[in-house]
Amino acid sequence: MAAEKLVERRSIDVVPDDERHGTAFSQFTLWLGANLQVTAVVTGALAVVFGGDVVWSATGLLLGNLLGGTVMALHSAQGPKLGLPQMIQSRAQFGVRGAAVPLLLVVLMYVGFFASGSVLAGQATAQLTHTNDTTGIILFAVVTAVTAAVGYRVIHVLGRVASVVCALAFVFLGIRLLDRVDLSALLGDAHFDLPMFLLAVSLSASWQLAFGPYVADYSRYLPRTTSGRATFWWTLSGSAIGSQWSMTFGVLVAASAGDAFLANQVGYLVGLGGTGLIASFLYFVIALGKLTINVLNTYGGFMSMVTGISGFRGRKALSPRGRTAYIALIMVAGTVVALLGKDSFLTSFKDFLLFLLTFFTPWSAINLVDYYLISRERYDIPALFDPQGRYGAWRWEALTVYGVGILAQLPFLVTHFYTGPLAAPLGGADISWIVGLTVPAALYYLLARRKTPPVPEETSYNLASAQK
């Protein structure tokens, strides 16, 4: 019986009131634990690796974490209100089947994050198991998939454990780092460079915005009476504090260690802490931190695939076998990408982060404008599962705005494989994500406010009908 309660039964269907539980504080521990991890450290380090100084890199990262985190937390606040996974809500904007367009890109994002996380976690796992990196990546991927298959409850337990264990480890590593570096010299070498500052902002903003497509998945079981404001602030504080802590640590490591860190990120961090049992503990912490976030990526990928496919098949329920198959597919795809890209991690990861912004800032802008300004936090939930209902199969105005939002960013985009023509006049600064938020938000608001009739409250919360 205990095992039955632990294994999640829900997928994309509405969570009934009698299955809701927890408090908004659970969002703080989950997102703190998810961000106190090695890939966030590497993200912060990239701001220095590509030319920034300590002071302005840390400042830019903080600004990006707050701006991107605000958008992410606004998505989180939708969970308790609707009791639905994040991407199901996209059907209200894009149509029951049209939502598959951004969903396809979301799934690719999850596979990419699974892969990038598995590269570093695989190194730590290999050290713990005395195997090679390839074996470590595969072992880590299997553990991730099994944990994700259990579902919501174990994910939050994992977040609570990771938030404590990883916080203690980061305090210890921070003390060890400060013993080695001349902090006053690093802080005194401040030289503001606009492109590098905006790169730091973009790196951390993209980190936060990439959580948007699945953040409500982990708040949807909260009781309907949970304050949206509390959900917002606990999510923002957990994610922003955890990521800024990790990224600032990465800035200091990159500025002080240079090539020693670039050559072996995991090995350097563990060596910073010590040898023997301490080193084993730190390898475990790195694997635990990555397990927390990779489980979120796997679970989110599974939910997004089900959402996209069910729009065409008309099914809301999913068998345990089907759940396992979807999760296994995410695991296999992510593991293959990790094995192929493990030797060019830093450059590939930086470009991957910035390229993500191109596709997810327009989605976030459309979703938030629709939920808060057009629909006023009210959706016709049964219609989200009916291609013939209020939202239809395809909503071409939203899909058109989404496409315009993507194209509008391209002239401002700066990556290793493509740089837009308007980046050079800005000194090489990447402001594409700002364009990707503002342009589609304005366009969608102008189009949708004239065409979207209000949703009656009794329809919005008719959960019994939604589950028939």
KEFILUM-554451 format. One line per 10 residues: number of its first residue (from 1); their letters; for each residue x, z negated, y of C-alpha. Coordinates in steps of 0.02 Angstrom, whole numbers. Layout:
NUM	a	X/Z/Y ~ ...
END
This chain:
1	maaeklverr	0/0/0 ~ 142/-42/120 ~ 222/127/85 ~ 57/215/119 ~ 45/131/289 ~ 225/175/329 ~ 210/361/291 ~ 116/450/430 ~ -43/545/386 ~ -76/626/555
11	sidvvpdder	1/787/618 ~ -82/888/757 ~ -252/805/744 ~ -318/674/865 ~ -265/494/832 ~ -427/390/818 ~ -442/229/916 ~ -436/120/760 ~ -262/187/718 ~ -189/158/891
21	hgtafsqftl	-61/19/909 ~ 89/-41/1008 ~ 131/-64/1192 ~ 208/47/1324 ~ 371/-49/1306 ~ 398/42/1141 ~ 437/196/1244 ~ 581/106/1328 ~ 670/58/1167 ~ 640/228/1087
31	wlganlqvta	711/328/1232 ~ 852/206/1268 ~ 909/219/1088 ~ 887/408/1088 ~ 1002/426/1239 ~ 1140/303/1197 ~ 1231/428/1089 ~ 1382/540/1081 ~ 1301/705/1133 ~ 1246/625/1296
41	vvtgalavvf	1426/568/1319 ~ 1484/748/1294 ~ 1352/810/1417 ~ 1420/694/1551 ~ 1598/745/1510 ~ 1556/928/1537 ~ 1529/894/1722 ~ 1714/847/1734 ~ 1778/972/1606 ~ 1713/1115/1711
51	ggdvvwsatg	1789/1052/1874 ~ 1696/902/1946 ~ 1768/735/2002 ~ 1710/564/1943 ~ 1609/508/2094 ~ 1510/665/2128 ~ 1488/707/1944 ~ 1412/536/1910 ~ 1304/551/2066 ~ 1243/724/2019
61	lllgnllggt	1206/667/1842 ~ 1105/521/1909 ~ 1003/635/2021 ~ 969/755/1877 ~ 920/614/1760 ~ 797/545/1887 ~ 721/715/1930 ~ 713/780/1753 ~ 664/610/1687 ~ 517/603/1806
71	vmalhsaqgp	450/767/1738 ~ 479/707/1560 ~ 393/540/1590 ~ 241/626/1666 ~ 221/715/1500 ~ 239/549/1407 ~ 95/473/1506 ~ -22/605/1431 ~ -3/533/1255 ~ -112/376/1261
81	klglpqmiqs	-246/466/1361 ~ -272/609/1239 ~ -202/546/1074 ~ -130/719/1042 ~ 44/790/1013 ~ 123/865/1168 ~ 117/1049/1127 ~ -66/1050/1070 ~ -107/1020/1252 ~ -26/1186/1294
91	raqfgvrgaa	-178/1270/1218 ~ -277/1215/1371 ~ -161/1319/1479 ~ -107/1463/1366 ~ -253/1476/1244 ~ -266/1419/1064 ~ -159/1564/1004 ~ -67/1601/1166 ~ 18/1432/1154 ~ 121/1505/1013
101	vplllvvlmy	228/1596/1144 ~ 311/1441/1220 ~ 300/1356/1050 ~ 416/1485/972 ~ 546/1446/1104 ~ 518/1259/1081 ~ 555/1273/895 ~ 716/1367/934 ~ 762/1225/1052 ~ 737/1095/916
111	vgffasgsvl	844/1194/795 ~ 980/1207/927 ~ 978/1022/966 ~ 975/979/781 ~ 1129/1088/759 ~ 1225/1020/908 ~ 1188/841/857 ~ 1236/875/677 ~ 1409/939/727 ~ 1462/773/803
121	agqataqlth	1363/663/683 ~ 1434/761/537 ~ 1610/717/594 ~ 1563/532/596 ~ 1474/544/428 ~ 1625/631/352 ~ 1737/487/405 ~ 1616/358/335 ~ 1600/448/168 ~ 1781/509/159
131	tndttgiilf	1728/691/145 ~ 1752/844/257 ~ 1651/894/410 ~ 1546/1022/316 ~ 1492/893/188 ~ 1462/766/327 ~ 1348/887/420 ~ 1246/922/263 ~ 1230/737/216 ~ 1176/692/392
141	avvtavtaav	1048/832/394 ~ 969/772/232 ~ 953/592/295 ~ 877/657/456 ~ 746/760/364 ~ 695/617/250 ~ 675/498/398 ~ 572/625/496 ~ 459/653/346 ~ 408/469/346
151	gyrvihvlgr	349/490/524 ~ 296/394/679 ~ 318/212/629 ~ 493/227/558 ~ 545/331/709 ~ 501/188/826 ~ 585/61/713 ~ 741/169/715 ~ 732/177/905 ~ 723/-13/920
161	vasvvcalaf	872/-38/805 ~ 975/98/889 ~ 938/33/1064 ~ 1017/-136/1021 ~ 1160/-78/910 ~ 1211/68/1020 ~ 1199/-36/1180 ~ 1317/-166/1108 ~ 1437/-29/1052 ~ 1436/54/1223
171	vflgirlldr	1471/-112/1310 ~ 1620/-137/1195 ~ 1684/40/1220 ~ 1659/25/1408 ~ 1767/-130/1414 ~ 1902/-45/1310 ~ 1898/109/1422 ~ 1913/10/1584 ~ 2067/-77/1512 ~ 2151/92/1495
181	vdlsallgda	2106/185/1654 ~ 2147/162/1837 ~ 1968/157/1899 ~ 2013/143/2083 ~ 2119/301/2071 ~ 1978/397/1987 ~ 1851/339/2115 ~ 1971/376/2258 ~ 1992/557/2206 ~ 1818/608/2268
191	hfdlpmflla	1800/785/2335 ~ 1625/855/2355 ~ 1603/1030/2284 ~ 1425/1097/2292 ~ 1430/1210/2137 ~ 1507/1071/2030 ~ 1383/944/2098 ~ 1237/1057/2057 ~ 1310/1090/1884 ~ 1306/902/1853
201	vslsaswqla	1126/893/1915 ~ 1078/1040/1804 ~ 1162/967/1650 ~ 1068/802/1659 ~ 905/879/1719 ~ 907/1000/1572 ~ 943/855/1455 ~ 786/765/1516 ~ 675/918/1532 ~ 712/966/1353
211	fgpyvadysr	620/808/1297 ~ 461/868/1383 ~ 389/973/1241 ~ 385/824/1123 ~ 386/663/1224 ~ 197/632/1208 ~ 215/644/1018 ~ 288/468/1026 ~ 161/392/1146 ~ 3/465/1069
221	ylprttsgra	-25/317/952 ~ -32/194/1098 ~ -207/122/1131 ~ -313/226/1249 ~ -318/77/1369 ~ -129/84/1391 ~ -87/109/1574 ~ -24/283/1613 ~ 85/207/1748 ~ 164/86/1623
231	tfwwtlsgsa	195/226/1498 ~ 275/330/1636 ~ 392/193/1699 ~ 446/128/1528 ~ 483/306/1470 ~ 577/352/1628 ~ 678/191/1633 ~ 728/200/1449 ~ 777/383/1456 ~ 863/379/1627
241	igsqwsmtfg	959/218/1595 ~ 1015/271/1422 ~ 1069/445/1473 ~ 1153/392/1635 ~ 1248/255/1544 ~ 1310/378/1412 ~ 1347/518/1535 ~ 1442/407/1657 ~ 1546/347/1511 ~ 1577/530/1468
251	vlvaasagda	1631/566/1647 ~ 1760/426/1642 ~ 1823/476/1470 ~ 1844/659/1519 ~ 1929/615/1683 ~ 2052/496/1601 ~ 2082/569/1429 ~ 2080/756/1463 ~ 2137/860/1314 ~ 2139/710/1197
261	flanqvgylv	1950/696/1214 ~ 1917/883/1213 ~ 2012/907/1051 ~ 1910/779/953 ~ 1767/694/1042 ~ 1714/582/898 ~ 1892/538/847 ~ 1940/491/1025 ~ 1791/377/1050 ~ 1823/286/887
271	glggtglias	2008/273/924 ~ 1964/197/1092 ~ 1878/55/1000 ~ 2008/18/869 ~ 2046/40/685 ~ 1991/-30/517 ~ 1819/-112/515 ~ 1794/-80/701 ~ 1824/106/675 ~ 1701/110/529
281	flyfvialgk	1571/20/634 ~ 1593/145/776 ~ 1576/293/658 ~ 1415/212/597 ~ 1354/189/777 ~ 1388/372/817 ~ 1292/426/663 ~ 1149/304/702 ~ 1132/364/881 ~ 1128/545/826
291	ltinvlntyg	1007/505/686 ~ 884/435/813 ~ 881/591/921 ~ 895/714/778 ~ 744/636/693 ~ 648/666/855 ~ 707/847/856 ~ 657/873/675 ~ 488/789/696 ~ 455/884/857
301	gfmsmvtgis	503/1048/775 ~ 386/1015/631 ~ 242/973/749 ~ 273/1128/855 ~ 279/1244/704 ~ 115/1172/639 ~ 35/1188/812 ~ 87/1371/829 ~ 36/1425/655 ~ -127/1327/650
311	gfrgrkalsp	-187/1419/806 ~ -201/1574/695 ~ -250/1490/532 ~ -376/1366/605 ~ -315/1215/507 ~ -289/1040/576 ~ -247/943/418 ~ -80/960/330 ~ -38/908/153 ~ 117/803/114
321	rgrtayiali	192/955/29 ~ 163/1061/183 ~ 240/928/294 ~ 394/922/184 ~ 410/1111/186 ~ 404/1123/376 ~ 533/984/397 ~ 647/1061/266 ~ 640/1227/358 ~ 696/1144/521
331	mvagtvvall	835/1053/427 ~ 901/1209/342 ~ 898/1315/500 ~ 982/1179/605 ~ 1114/1147/473 ~ 1159/1331/460 ~ 1179/1344/650 ~ 1284/1185/651 ~ 1402/1251/518 ~ 1421/1418/608
341	gkdsfltsfk	1451/1341/781 ~ 1552/1185/743 ~ 1718/1262/798 ~ 1661/1312/974 ~ 1553/1161/1014 ~ 1588/1120/1197 ~ 1565/1291/1276 ~ 1417/1334/1165 ~ 1330/1169/1200 ~ 1348/1183/1389
351	dfllflltff	1275/1358/1390 ~ 1137/1305/1271 ~ 1085/1161/1385 ~ 1078/1269/1541 ~ 991/1413/1454 ~ 856/1295/1393 ~ 806/1262/1572 ~ 757/1443/1592 ~ 617/1427/1464 ~ 558/1248/1481
361	tpwsainlvd	547/1217/1667 ~ 406/1347/1686 ~ 315/1270/1537 ~ 331/1094/1611 ~ 272/1154/1781 ~ 117/1239/1710 ~ 73/1095/1593 ~ 90/960/1726 ~ -3/1055/1861 ~ -144/1092/1741
371	yylisreryd	-158/915/1673 ~ -142/816/1834 ~ -206/935/1970 ~ -324/1059/1886 ~ -403/969/1739 ~ -382/795/1816 ~ -322/718/1651 ~ -475/781/1557 ~ -476/910/1417 ~ -613/974/1302
381	ipalfdpqgr	-526/913/1145 ~ -634/1005/1016 ~ -603/1168/1112 ~ -415/1146/1089 ~ -443/1190/906 ~ -569/1331/932 ~ -511/1506/984 ~ -690/1545/1034 ~ -707/1388/1140 ~ -678/1346/1322
391	ygawrwealt	-493/1389/1321 ~ -506/1548/1218 ~ -374/1625/1106 ~ -261/1692/1245 ~ -254/1642/1428 ~ -161/1786/1507 ~ -148/1713/1681 ~ -45/1566/1616 ~ 61/1678/1504 ~ 93/1794/1652
401	vygvgilaql	144/1648/1764 ~ 256/1584/1624 ~ 342/1753/1613 ~ 361/1763/1802 ~ 435/1587/1801 ~ 567/1640/1676 ~ 611/1800/1767 ~ 619/1713/1937 ~ 761/1604/1873 ~ 874/1741/1809
411	pflvthfytg	953/1788/1977 ~ 1009/1606/1997 ~ 1065/1570/1819 ~ 1248/1529/1782 ~ 1307/1527/1601 ~ 1459/1585/1504 ~ 1371/1743/1443 ~ 1266/1785/1598 ~ 1276/1747/1784 ~ 1138/1801/1903
421	plaaplggad	1175/1904/2059 ~ 1119/1766/2179 ~ 1235/1635/2105 ~ 1391/1701/2195 ~ 1317/1685/2372 ~ 1279/1503/2327 ~ 1459/1472/2278 ~ 1421/1486/2093 ~ 1293/1346/2098 ~ 1153/1351/1970
431	iswivgltvp	985/1313/2052 ~ 881/1412/1926 ~ 791/1257/1862 ~ 726/1217/2037 ~ 655/1393/2050 ~ 585/1374/1874 ~ 486/1220/1925 ~ 423/1271/2096 ~ 376/1454/2074 ~ 264/1438/1919
441	aalyyllarr	190/1274/1983 ~ 131/1356/2143 ~ 72/1517/2059 ~ -23/1428/1922 ~ -108/1309/2042 ~ -168/1453/2150 ~ -236/1549/2000 ~ -307/1409/1893 ~ -398/1306/2024 ~ -524/1447/2049
451	ktppvpeets	-556/1481/1865 ~ -559/1312/1778 ~ -729/1223/1773 ~ -728/1033/1760 ~ -736/954/1587 ~ -876/827/1559 ~ -809/657/1510 ~ -915/647/1353 ~ -840/811/1292 ~ -664/760/1336
461	ynlasaqk	-670/605/1229 ~ -784/662/1088 ~ -655/620/957 ~ -776/628/811 ~ -813/810/850 ~ -629/848/870 ~ -592/790/693 ~ -735/876/599
END
